[in-house]
Amino acid sequence: MQSGGVAPPTGRWPRLRCEIMRSVRYGADVFGDRHGRRRRVPEMPAEPGLVVEDAASGFCGAVLRVDRDGVLLEDRHGRRRSFALRPAAFLLDGQPVTLVRALTPAGDPSNPNGPSGPCPAVSASGSVLVRDHRARTARASRIWVEGMHDAELVERVWGHDLRVDGVVVEPLEGIDRLAERITEFGPDDEHRLGVLVDHLVDGSKESRIIAGIREPHVLVTGHPYVDIWQAVRPSLLGIRQWPVVPRGVPWKDGVCTALGWGTPQDAWRRVLSAVRSYRDLETPLIGAVERLIDFVTAPPDAAGR
């Protein structure tokens, strides 16, 4: 998350393209057309300077280089993230593409470093690791999450980015009083507020609470999972899927009983310790947190846009 950044070749940055395309919603099957037929997603060489958007998180940036783990992108604020080269994982001019390794001048796509030298080390969130950096003074803006487990998971993956940018994450212990808490906080252009909400789906209690928030300096994002635990990929924990908990049973208690994981405290230690990077999380959570960090760290004159 360094300022400055690498300027792409002239003409490669489409004007406002990233901001426009990020608001478009795509169906679950990016390979299919509107009639349900499977179509071939074009391949695009990941050449330095090419501007693409990661379809899962909405991160938009120029290709810096490709290494053995994926492609490194840098956005217009100088923030960098690496992504795996998965089929149809990126958008180019709003259309899905599959990025592939570009051939080197010698015709060899296997060189992971390219002409610019080794790929820089990245943090658990996929951003470029800023070494020997002292945490900056905390910003007046804040990110709120529902509970302590949410805060601990965000810290585990995005902690480096948050310290570099001076962003404080605070647990709310639920969002029942969210509107009142926002009024007490008094958000404005210098005091922005990002809120991460669990189970933000149509018809949920959470969605009804959020529907009443009409504040330009507050951004609410969320994920569809009943609890933040579900945002951790189950395969990471040696299970095929998260258990379905009967209605009326506290979700964490039901999971612990079904999996034989002891108490919720024991289970959470197991879940949190398994997470090493953003690759261990489900994409809705990744995109939700990235949007909040971008919102609270954007220049003041961009707050109401």
N, C-alpha and C positions, 0 to 999 in steps of 0.2 A: 504494500500500500504506500508506495513512494510517489511524491509529486513529480511532475515532469512527464516522463514516459518516452517511448520511442515513437517518433512520427512516422506513419506509414507512407509509402510512396504516393506522390501526387495523384489525386483523382481516385484513390482507393476508398476513402471514407465517404459513403453516401450521406448527403446532408440530412440530418435529423432522422436518418433511417432507423437507428436503434430505438429512438424514443417512439416512433410511430408504430413499428412492428411489435413492440413489446405488449401493446394493448390488445392485440389480436388473439383470440382463443382458437386453439386447434383441437381437433377431435383426438380421441385416445389412440386411434390407429392412423399414424401419419403416412403409412404405406398405402392406405386405401383411398379411392376416389369417392365422390358423393353417391355413387351407385353401389358401393361396397366391393368393387373390384380391386384387386391388388395391383399396384402400379410400381414401376421401378423408380426408386429414388436415385437421382444422379449422384455420381461421385465427383468430388471437387478436390484437387490437390491443395493441401494446406500450405500455401506459399506465404512467406512473410509479408505482412501488410494486408492480407485478405481480411475483410471485416465480416464476422458472422455472429450469430446469437445462439447461445446454448438454449435449446428448446425447453429444458427442464427448469432451469433457474432463472432464465431471462437475462443472464449476464451477456453483454454485448461488447465485443472488442476485436482488436486486430491481432492476427496471428503473429507471434514473436518467433516461435520455433516449435519443433516437434521432437519429443524425446521418447524413450522406450515406454513410458507410462501414458503418454497422450500428447495433447497440444496445449501450449501455453498462450493465453489470450491476455491482452492489456486493453482496458477500457479508456475512455477519453479523460478520466480523472487520474490515470496512472495506476489504477488498481489492477492487479494481475491474478489470474486463476488458471489452474490446469484442469483439463477435462479429458476423459477417455475417448478414444476414437471409436465410438459405437455407431452402428448403422442408423441413419436418419436422426442423429442426435443434435444437429445444428440447423439453423435457418439462414438462408442467404436471400436477401431481398424478399423475405417473408415466405420463402418456399423451403421445404425440408431438403437437406443434402447430407451426404455421407462424406466426411472429410477423410482423405487418405494421405499417406506420406508422399510428399513431392519428391521427385527424383533429384539427386544431387547432380552437379555438372558432369560427374563421371558416370551418371546413370545408376547410382547405387542408393536405394532408399533406406538402407539399414543404418546409416550414420545417425546416431541419436542426437548429436550435438549441432550439426550444421555449421555454417560458416562463422557463426558468432560465438563459438566456444560452448562450454558445458552449460546446460540448463541450470538456472539458479535454484537453490533449495526452496521448498515451499512449506507453508505451515499446514496444520491439520485441516484448515478450511480450503486449501488450494491456492491461497494468495502467496506472493513472494515473501519469504522469511526475512524479516528485518533483524539483523544480528546486532547485539550490543546496544539495543535500544532501550532507553529509560521510558517508563510509562509517562505519558504527557498528563498535564493537569486535566482533570475530568471536565468534560463539556457540561453546559447547563442542560442540554437535551438528555433524554433518558430513553431506555428501552425497558418496558414492563413485560413480565411473563407471569403466567398464572400461579406457579408454585416453585418451590425450591428445586425440585427435580428438573423442571424446565430450565431454571437458571444454571444448574450444574452441567446440564448437557450442552447448553449454548456456550458456556465457558470452556468446556472440554474441546469443542471443535473450533469456535471462533474467538477464544480467549486472546490469542496473539493479536488478531486484528483489532479487537476491542481496546486492548492496552495501547497499541500504536495510535489509534484514533481518539483515545480518551473517552470512550463510551462506557457508561455504567449501566449494568443490567440489574433490575430490582424485581423480586418476586412480590406478587399481589395477594397470594392466598385466595385466589378466586376473583371473578369479575362481576359479581353481583352488584357491587358498588362502583362500577367503573365510571359511570357518568359523573358521580359525585367526586371521585378521586381526580378526574380530569379537571373539573372546575377548581378544585383545591390547588392543583398543579399550576394552572394558569398558563397554558401554552401560548406562545407567540413566535415571532420569526426567529428569535434567539433561543427559545426554549421549546424545541420540538419534542414530540412524544411518539414513540413507536410502541405498539402493543401486539404481542404474540398471543393468539387465542387457540386453545384446544377445541376440537370437535366443531369447527366452523363449517357446518353443512346446513343446507336448506331445512327449515323446520326445527332446528335445535334451539335450546334455550339460549345458547351463545349467539346464534345468528339474530335472535330477537333483541338481545341486549345491544348488539353492535348496530342494528338498524337505526337506533336512536342517536348515534354519534354523528354530528354534523359540524366538525371542527377542521378547518383547513390545515392547521398545524399539528394534527394528529393523524397518524396512519395506523390502521388496524389490519394485520394480516393473520392468517391462521392456517391450520392443517385439518384434514378430515378425521384424525384419529381421536378416539375417546380419551386417551391419555398419551403423554409424551413418550412413554415406553414403546408404544406401537410404531413410533417413527424410527425406531432402530430396526434394521433389517433382521427378520427372525432367523435367517440362515446363519447369521453371525453368532447366535446363541445356541445353535444346534437343534433348532426346532423348525418344522416346515411352515408353520404359521402361528400367529397369536391365537390363543383359545377364544372361543365365543363364550362370553360370560352371561349367564341367565339374567334377565331383567330383575331388578331388585337386589342383586348381589353387588356389593362394592367391587368395582372392576379389578383393582389391584389384588384384593383378597381372592377373588375368583381365579385370577391368573395363577397366583401362588398355589392354590389348592390343586388346580388342574395340572400344573407342571411339577408339583412337589418341591417348590423353591423356598419353603419356610415362610418367614415373615416378609412383609413388603420391604422392610429395611434390608433384609438379606438379599431379596430379589433385585432391588435397585442397585446394590453394590455390584451384583453380577452383571447387570445390564450396562451400567456406566463404565465398568472396567473393560468391557469388550470393545468399546468404541475407540477407534484410533484416528479416524479422519471423517470428512464429509462423505466419503464413499460408503461408510457404514450406515448412513441414514437414508431414509426415503426422500425422494425428490420434492414432494410438497413442503416438507419442513425446510429443506435447503433454500428453496426459492423464497419462502416466507421470511426467513431470517436475513437473507441477503438484501431483500427489499427494505427491511427495517434499518439495517446498517447504512445503506445508501441514503435513506431518507433523513436520518438524524445527523449524518455527516456532510450533507450537501451544503453548498454555500447558502447563507441566509436568504439571498434574493431568489432562491429556487424553492423555498419552502412551500409556497402556495400553488405551485405549478402542477 
